[in-house]
Amino acid sequence: MRLPIISATALVAVTAAALIAGIEIPAARASGGKCLKFRDLQGLSKVDDRTLLARTRSSQKYIVTLRHACRDFGRPGNFYTVRLYSDSECFDRDDVLVFRYGGACFIDNVQPAPAKTPS
């Protein structure tokens, strides 16, 4: 009876150590093997209440989908912070935008933006 408890405890400890050390866990990557590293994020802009567009240093773009409508994003002076363990982490569904004047927006999904088709 004690063995499953020890195994579960060991699994939690290994996962926590990996997160603290900044080791990427494959499940944390966005689909297609692309990962938006937080250190590469240059800014977010609002598309609609549930969608943001992320820009990176290398001019790549990502679509950030939120779990619920985020009306706090884009209000003048209502700056946000992102809670992370390390700036080398993927910006993904575990992250939250926390706003200066209250409110929080939870990330649901981060995907590379589709390439524009030539017209």
N, C-alpha and C positions, 0 to 999 in steps of 0.2 A: 504494500500500500504506500510506502514511503518513496519508492523508486519513481513513480510518475511525478510526484511533487518536486523531487530533485531535478528531474529532466526538464520540467517546465521552467524551473528557476534558472537552470543553466542556459536554456534557450533565450530567456529574457535578458540575462547578463551578457551573452554574446551579442545579441542585437543592439543593446544599449552601448556596448563597447564599440561596435562598428559605427554607430551613429556619431558618437563622441569623437572617434578618430577620423571621421570624414570619409569613411569608406562607402562607396556607392553600393547600394543593394539593388540588384537588377529589377525588382518589382517597383522601385521608385522611379524608374525611367519612364518617360512619355513613350507612347507607342511609336514604333518604327525605329527604336534605338536612339532617338534624339532626346537630349536632356538639356533643358534650359538651366544652365548654372546661374545661381543667383549673382555671383561675382561679375557675370557678363551682362546682366540686365541693366539697360540704360534708362528705361522709363516705361510707364504704362499710360495708355490713353483709352478713353471710354468709347466703346462702340455702341452699346446699349446698356440697360440696367443689369444684365447678366453676362455681358461679354466685354473683355478688355483686350487691347492689342499691346503686346510686349515687344519692345525693340531691344536689340543687343548691340554690343560694341562692333560686331562684324556685319551690321546691317541686316541680320536675319530677323524675321518676325515670327511671333508665336501668338496663337489665339488662346486666351485664358478665359475659361468658362467658370462662372461662379455658381455656388449651390443655390443661392437665392438672389433676388434683386438687391443690388448694392447702390442705394440712393445716396450714400455718404461720399462716394467717389466723385471727385470733380467739383465739390463745393469749395468755393474760395476760402483759403486759409485752413481748410480741414485736412492737414497733412496726415499721411499714413506711415506706419512702420510695419515691417514684416518680421515675425518671430522665427528665427532659425538657430540651429546649433552652430553652423559654420557657413561661411560665404561660398564654399565649394560644393554645397548641396544643390540638388536639383530643386528648382522652383516648381512645386507640384501640389497635389491635392491635400497634403498635410499642412499647408501654410495658411496663414490668416493675415489679412490686412486689418490692422487696428488703427482707428482714427483718433486724432487729437481731441475732438469734441465729442467723443463717444461713438459707439458703433463699431461693428466688425463685419468683414466680408470674408467668407470661407471659400477657398479655391476648390473647385470640383475637378477640373481637368486642364492640362496644358498640352497643346498640340502645335507642331510646326504649321505656320500659315501656308495655305496652298500657293504654289507658284503662279504668278500671273501668266495667263496665256497671251501670246502675241496677237494683236488684232490686225 
